Every structure is written in C-alpha cells, then in structure tokens.
Amino acid sequence: MTSKRKPAKRIGRKSKPPVPPSKAAPDPDLLLESPLAAESVADSLGIVREADEKFLELWGYKNRDDVVGRPVLHFMKDQERASHIFAWLERMGTWRGCFEALTKGRRPLKVRALMRVLRDESGHRTGFLARFVKDEKCDEADPNSRP
C-alpha cells in the first residue's frame, strides 16, 4: 500500500527561480578574457600602436589611423586616475578594474579593463597590452578595481 502524501507547504517568502545560464548577464571579468573584448597595444611611452576592430567599435572610431599614434591618455577621462593606474601597472605588472573612458565624440564610456606590462627578455618594459569591455555597472570605487 502506497501512501499519497501531499507535498510540503513552503514557509516564508517565495524565491525567484534561478536564471538560466543563457539568460544571465555575462561576468565582465570573464569577458575580458574572451574574444569579445576589445584590445589595444601601446609602446613603452604609452602611444597606441595597435587597436583591433572591437576597440574601434567600442570607442566609436571607424578608422584605425584615428587611434594609432595617439597617447593612451587621450582615451581616458580622468588623467589623475590614469596616472595612478599606470603607476600601479609599473609596480605590479598588471591592473584590472574600471575607469571612465572617452569616446571619439568625447562622451564618457564606462569600461572594465585588464592591462598588462609587456617586457622583453631582459625585463625592460616594451609596452602595454590592454583589453576592454563596456560595463555600465562598473564602479571605480569597487575594491577589486585598483588603484
């Protein structure tokens, strides 16, 4: 003889069903490591030498020649924050965080970035590699955003 019990009642607030992975917002930090991230390379003086199509699209440029040859600081809104980021980069070799960039039209653009110092075999700095994703929720005060 089988017993037919009623399902137990839930006590308390109803919880929302989990969001399926396909509908969840992607983690911006993971996107930085993906092929979806925009990428640029600057020389040891901070002059952009390469920028991919995603970089041009994110910043609103149509022509690579409008980007290559410009100082990295041209694309950053807060010059003081930029100097802190590059000081950190020089000390630590890598920086991950948020900052407010400037598009071609000089409009603010919140980005999450991963920047690395490039060095030659003898350890001398040869340039910088940076990857970016747009992140409107990015907060420069985020404790994971250094400095």
C-alpha positions as CSV (number, residue, x, y, z in Angstrom):
1,M,0.0,0.0,0.0
2,T,1.4,3.3,-1.0
3,S,0.8,6.5,0.9
4,K,-0.3,9.5,-1.0
5,R,1.1,12.5,0.9
6,K,0.6,16.0,-0.1
7,P,3.7,18.0,-1.0
8,A,5.0,20.0,2.0
9,K,4.0,23.6,2.1
10,R,6.6,26.2,1.6
11,I,7.0,28.5,4.5
12,G,8.4,32.0,4.1
13,R,8.9,34.2,1.0
14,K,8.8,32.7,-2.4
15,S,12.2,32.7,-4.0
16,K,12.7,33.6,-7.7
17,P,13.6,30.7,-9.9
18,P,17.3,30.6,-10.9
19,V,18.2,32.4,-14.1
20,P,19.2,30.0,-16.8
21,P,22.8,30.5,-17.8
22,S,21.9,31.5,-21.3
23,K,19.8,34.4,-19.9
24,A,22.2,35.5,-17.2
25,A,24.3,38.6,-17.7
26,P,27.8,37.6,-18.6
27,D,30.5,38.3,-16.0
28,P,32.5,41.3,-17.3
29,D,35.7,39.9,-15.8
30,L,35.3,36.7,-17.8
31,L,34.5,38.7,-20.9
32,L,37.9,40.4,-20.6
33,E,39.5,37.0,-21.2
34,S,37.2,36.2,-24.1
35,P,37.5,37.0,-27.8
36,L,34.6,39.5,-27.3
37,A,36.9,42.0,-25.5
38,A,38.4,45.0,-27.4
39,E,42.2,45.1,-27.4
40,S,44.9,47.6,-27.9
41,V,48.7,47.7,-27.7
42,A,50.8,50.7,-26.7
43,D,54.5,51.2,-26.8
44,S,56.7,51.9,-23.8
45,L,55.8,55.6,-24.0
46,G,52.1,54.9,-23.9
47,I,51.4,55.6,-27.6
48,V,48.8,53.3,-29.2
49,R,50.5,51.1,-31.8
50,E,47.7,48.6,-32.5
51,A,43.9,48.5,-31.9
52,D,41.6,45.8,-33.1
53,E,38.2,46.3,-34.7
54,K,36.4,45.8,-31.4
55,F,38.4,48.6,-29.9
56,L,37.4,50.9,-32.8
57,E,33.8,50.0,-32.5
58,L,33.7,50.4,-28.7
59,W,35.3,53.8,-28.8
60,G,33.3,55.0,-31.8
61,Y,36.1,55.2,-34.4
62,K,35.8,54.0,-38.0
63,N,39.4,54.3,-39.0
64,R,42.4,52.7,-37.2
65,D,44.6,55.6,-38.3
66,D,42.5,57.9,-36.0
67,V,43.6,55.8,-33.0
68,V,47.1,54.6,-33.8
69,G,49.7,57.2,-32.8
70,R,47.6,58.8,-30.0
71,P,48.6,58.6,-26.4
72,V,46.7,56.2,-24.2
73,L,45.7,59.1,-22.0
74,H,43.7,60.6,-24.9
75,F,41.1,57.8,-24.3
76,M,40.9,58.2,-20.5
77,K,38.6,60.8,-18.9
78,D,40.3,61.3,-15.5
79,Q,44.0,62.0,-16.1
80,E,44.8,61.7,-12.3
81,R,43.2,58.3,-12.2
82,A,45.1,57.3,-15.3
83,S,48.4,58.3,-13.7
84,H,47.5,56.1,-10.6
85,I,46.6,53.2,-12.9
86,F,49.9,53.4,-14.8
87,A,51.9,53.8,-11.6
88,W,50.2,50.6,-10.3
89,L,50.9,48.9,-13.6
90,E,54.6,49.8,-13.4
91,R,54.9,48.4,-9.9
92,M,52.7,45.3,-10.2
93,G,52.8,44.4,-13.9
94,T,49.1,44.0,-14.3
95,W,46.0,46.0,-13.4
96,R,42.3,45.0,-13.6
97,G,39.5,47.4,-12.9
98,C,37.1,50.1,-14.0
99,F,37.6,53.6,-15.4
100,E,35.7,56.1,-17.4
101,A,37.0,56.4,-20.9
102,L,36.2,59.0,-23.6
103,T,34.7,58.0,-27.0
104,K,35.6,59.7,-30.3
105,G,32.8,62.3,-29.6
106,R,34.4,62.8,-26.1
107,R,31.4,61.2,-24.5
108,P,32.1,59.2,-21.3
109,L,32.2,55.4,-21.6
110,K,32.4,53.1,-18.6
111,V,34.8,50.2,-19.2
112,R,36.3,47.3,-17.3
113,A,39.9,46.8,-18.3
114,L,42.7,44.3,-17.9
115,M,46.1,45.9,-18.6
116,R,49.5,44.2,-18.6
117,V,53.0,45.5,-19.0
118,L,54.9,43.9,-21.9
119,R,58.6,43.2,-21.2
120,D,61.5,41.9,-23.3
121,E,63.8,39.0,-22.3
122,S,65.9,41.3,-20.1
123,G,62.8,42.6,-18.2
124,H,62.7,46.1,-19.8
125,R,59.2,47.5,-20.4
126,T,58.4,47.4,-24.2
127,G,54.8,48.4,-24.0
128,F,51.3,47.7,-22.7
129,L,48.6,45.3,-23.7
130,A,45.0,46.3,-22.7
131,R,41.7,44.5,-23.1
132,F,38.3,46.3,-22.5
133,V,34.6,45.6,-22.2
134,K,31.8,48.1,-21.9
135,D,30.4,47.9,-18.4
136,E,27.8,50.5,-17.4
137,K,27.6,49.0,-13.9
138,C,31.4,49.4,-13.4
139,D,32.3,51.3,-10.3
140,E,35.7,52.9,-9.9
141,A,35.3,52.6,-6.1
142,D,34.9,48.8,-6.4
143,P,37.5,47.3,-4.1
144,N,38.6,44.9,-6.9
145,S,39.3,48.0,-9.1
146,R,42.9,49.0,-8.2
147,P,44.3,51.5,-7.5
